């Protein structure tokens, strides 16, 4: 699996700036509310009617309306896939963000982020926490080295002799000394 990681320095600085800005904004808002509760702006009542559910707006029109009214992109979650996001933009256009690999998967009717971190299954095999491909690696012994199923197609690889139990670290399973002085990594 190829994994590309962004530079952490710039993203970390942006994350810290956003967190500090949020804390500062909350602090300022809280101090203003505490100092003069009589002048606090009343919060409008929550919208109890759903314009999509009652049929007055399509999901697409609702997304466009939300983007226009907030001035921020609004995700059309019903168009979400394993590797795309669809956004209504404030100017009335649409944007589709496509990822090179799946970034989420459906599990029990809900989207969950993909996670290549390897874990041991109850049968001893090693598999990713969340993957769009049903793949598993040998937990050691003479069974298949790798088994995978995607779109009804199966791939199985074997090793000519029994494998040792692998050491698992993040998304890598290491089988020590499969040949003299050689470790096998999956």
C-alpha positions in Angstrom: 0.0 0.0 0.0 1.3 3.4 -0.9 0.7 6.0 1.7 1.4 9.7 1.2 1.6 11.8 4.3 1.5 15.6 4.3 4.2 17.7 5.8 3.4 18.0 9.4 5.0 21.3 10.2 2.6 23.5 8.1 -0.5 21.5 9.0 0.4 21.5 12.6 0.9 25.2 12.7 -2.5 25.8 11.0 -4.1 23.4 13.5 -2.6 25.2 16.4 -3.6 28.6 15.0 -7.2 27.3 14.5 -7.3 25.8 18.0 -6.0 29.0 19.6 -8.4 31.2 17.6 -11.3 29.0 18.7 -10.3 29.1 22.4 -9.8 32.9 22.1 -13.2 33.4 20.4 -14.9 31.2 23.0 -13.2 33.1 25.8 -14.1 36.5 24.4 -17.7 35.4 23.8 -18.0 33.9 27.3 -16.5 37.0 29.0 -18.9 39.2 27.1 -21.9 37.0 28.0 -20.8 36.9 31.7 -20.2 40.6 31.8 -23.6 41.7 30.5 -26.1 38.9 30.3 -29.0 41.4 29.8 -27.5 42.4 26.4 -26.9 38.9 25.1 -28.4 38.3 21.7 -31.3 35.8 21.8 -30.7 32.5 19.9 -33.3 31.9 17.2 -35.4 28.8 17.7 -34.2 25.7 16.0 -35.8 24.9 12.6 -38.3 22.1 13.3 -39.4 21.6 9.7 -37.2 19.7 7.2 -37.6 21.2 3.7 -36.1 18.0 2.2 -38.3 15.6 4.2 -41.5 17.5 3.4 -40.7 17.6 -0.3 -40.5 21.4 -0.7 -36.7 21.2 -1.6 -34.5 18.5 -3.2 -31.4 17.6 -1.4 -29.4 19.4 -4.0 -31.4 22.6 -3.8 -31.2 22.5 0.0 -27.3 22.1 -0.2 -27.2 25.1 -2.6 -29.4 27.1 -0.4 -27.3 26.3 2.7 -24.1 27.3 0.9 -25.6 30.5 -0.4 -27.0 31.5 3.0 -23.8 30.7 5.0 -21.3 31.7 2.4 -19.5 28.4 3.0 -19.3 25.2 1.0 -22.0 22.6 2.0 -21.5 18.9 1.5 -24.1 16.9 -0.3 -23.6 13.9 1.9 -26.0 11.7 -0.1 -23.5 11.9 -3.0 -20.6 10.8 -0.9 -18.7 7.7 -2.1 -15.6 5.8 -0.9 -13.3 8.3 -2.8 -15.4 11.4 -3.5 -17.0 14.4 -1.7 -19.6 16.6 -3.5 -19.9 20.2 -2.3 -22.4 23.0 -3.1 -20.5 26.3 -3.3 -21.9 29.7 -2.3 -21.8 31.0 -5.9 -24.3 28.2 -6.9 -21.8 25.9 -8.5 -20.7 22.4 -7.5 -17.3 21.0 -6.6 -16.3 17.3 -6.5 -13.2 16.4 -4.5 -11.7 13.1 -5.8 -9.2 11.1 -3.7 -6.6 8.8 -5.3 -7.7 5.9 -3.0 -10.7 5.3 -0.9 -10.8 7.4 2.3 -13.9 5.9 3.8 -16.0 2.8 3.6 -19.6 1.8 4.5 -19.8 -0.3 7.6 -23.2 -1.2 9.0 -24.8 1.6 7.1 -22.4 4.4 8.2 -19.3 5.9 6.7 -16.1 5.2 8.6 -12.6 6.4 7.7 -10.3 3.7 6.1 -7.6 2.6 8.5 -4.7 0.5 7.4 -3.5 -0.2 10.9 -3.1 -4.0 11.2 -4.8 -5.9 14.0 -5.1 -9.6 14.9 -8.4 -11.2 14.2 -9.9 -13.9 16.5 -8.7 -16.6 14.2 -5.1 -15.3 14.4 -4.9 -13.8 11.0 -3.8 -10.2 10.6 -6.0 -7.6 8.8 -6.5 -3.8 8.5 -8.9 -2.2 10.9 -11.0 -0.7 8.0 -10.3 -1.5 4.4 -12.4 -1.5 1.2 -10.8 -4.7 0.3 -11.4 -7.8 2.4 -7.7 -8.6 2.9 -6.0 -10.7 5.5 -2.4 -11.9 6.1 -1.2 -15.1 7.7 -1.0 -15.2 11.5 1.7 -17.8 11.1 1.6 -21.5 10.1 0.9 -23.2 6.8 -2.3 -21.4 5.7 -2.4 -18.7 2.9 0.1 -15.9 3.1 -2.5 -13.4 1.8 -6.2 -13.6 1.0 -8.1 -10.8 -0.6 -11.6 -10.3 -2.0 -12.8 -7.3 -3.9 -15.9 -7.0 -6.1 -16.4 -10.8 -6.0 -12.9 -11.6 -7.1 -10.5 -13.5 -4.9 -6.7 -13.5 -4.7 -4.8 -15.9 -2.5 -1.0 -16.1 -2.2 0.9 -18.8 -0.5 4.4 -19.4 0.9 6.2 -22.6 0.3 6.8 -23.5 4.0 5.1 -22.6 7.3 5.5 -19.0 8.3 6.4 -17.7 11.8 4.0 -15.5 13.7 4.4 -11.9 12.4 5.4 -8.9 14.3 2.8 -6.2 13.7 3.6 -2.5 13.7 1.1 0.0 12.3 0.3 -1.2 8.8 3.2 -3.6 8.4 3.3 -7.3 9.3 6.9 -8.6 9.5 7.6 -12.4 9.2 11.2 -12.9 10.6 13.7 -15.2 9.0 11.5 -16.7 6.2 14.9 -17.4 4.5 18.2 -17.2 6.3 18.8 -13.5 7.1 15.6 -12.4 5.3 12.5 -11.0 6.8 9.2 -10.8 4.8 7.1 -7.7 5.2 3.5 -7.2 4.1 
